[in-house]
Amino acid sequence: MNGNSDVVRDSTIPVTVLTGFLGSGKTTMLAKLLRSPRFAHTAVIINEFGEVGLDHELLEQSREELVLLANGCVCCTVRGDLVATLEKLHEQHVLLGIDRVVVETTGLADPAPILHTLMADPRVTAKFRLEHLVTSVDAYNGLRTLDAHPVALKQAAVADRIVLTKVDLVDAFTLKNIKERLKSINKIAPIHVAQQGEIDPDLLFLNESSGREHVKAASWLGDQYWFHHEDRHHRVHTHHHAGEHDSGIRSYSIVRDEPVSWQRFATWLELISSMRGDDLLRVKGIVNVLEHPDQPIVVHGVQHVFHPYRTLEKWPGKDRRTRLVFITRNIDREDIETTLQVFESKK
């Protein structure tokens, strides 16, 4: 973790990671998204050669690492290090006009290592920025998959956006149950529905190239994730589903009304990250700091790894409270609260 704050650079290329369990429909959805003219300059990285891809016959017939698809997109496969693949793309991004990268993971992949690379490897962060993690979930098999496969649970837990697929195969009751289950796992991510693999690109790539960090912060600091002022002392209650207790995954928010010492707060984050990083699936939030209360700091972490902290030019809205969302495994909200209170009370 790096305790220094800095300002995001507009020149970096946005990267979206697309994940989802086997058969969840992520490749079908991506293929349809890429037919849009808006994606003519998108580079797609698939991290296992031979999977059913965007144009399977074309990929099988090519021995090149970079393939120019008929729609103008560039497709490449990870045959080694993701960093090397991204660096090769960056070398050619001006020539090819690349303005966005999508990394499609394998269905059995834990997305955390890819997120760590995009968030913390200086060879990557100097040229690329992680914008979104989109997870596709099969509405028909989703509840069974989440109960049976821990990696599917984690894919949903760390997502920025969740897309439900195959909704035409389920009734309203089943759809309601899968949505409630996903919300109990992950309060941060809005849940969208793809119809026959079709979805509005703006739902997944909103503000992807703006570089305006305060706008992007506002997109995930909606009122639906936080206490309102009149009930801010009440706990967040979640729906429980069979299997949730076994997984130990919880999502909850921490709110502070008064500005906090950044030095103490950063030290606290360092502590919980080093001690419980494996179970700290995701942390995302905005912090009102004593040192410059008009310019909040955005924090964003996945397990042991945190983005370089970013100072916003201004608050994204009228609410100036410190607001954090935690998605954890076997870490209770009370444990997070107690340790934070200890650091807040230090003189």
Buried (B, 14 or more C-beta within 10 A) or exposed (E): BEBEBEEBEEEBBBBBBBBBBBBBBBBBBBBBBBEEEBBBBBBBBBBBEEBEBBBEEBBEEBEEBBBEBEBBBBBBBBEEEBBEBBBEBBEEBEEBEBBBBBBBBBBEBBBBBBBBBBBBBEBBBEBBBBBBBBBBBBBBBBBEBBBEBBBBBBBBBBBBBBBBBBBEEBEEEBBEBBBBBBBBBBBBBBBBBBEEBEBEBEBBBBBBEEBBBBEBBBEBBEEEBBBEEEEEEEEBEBEEBEBBEEBEBBBBBBBBEEBBBBEBBBEBBBBBBEEBBEBBBBBBBBBBBEEEEEBBBBBBBBBBBBBBBBBBEEBBEEBBBBBBBBBBBEBEBEEBEEBBEEBBEEE
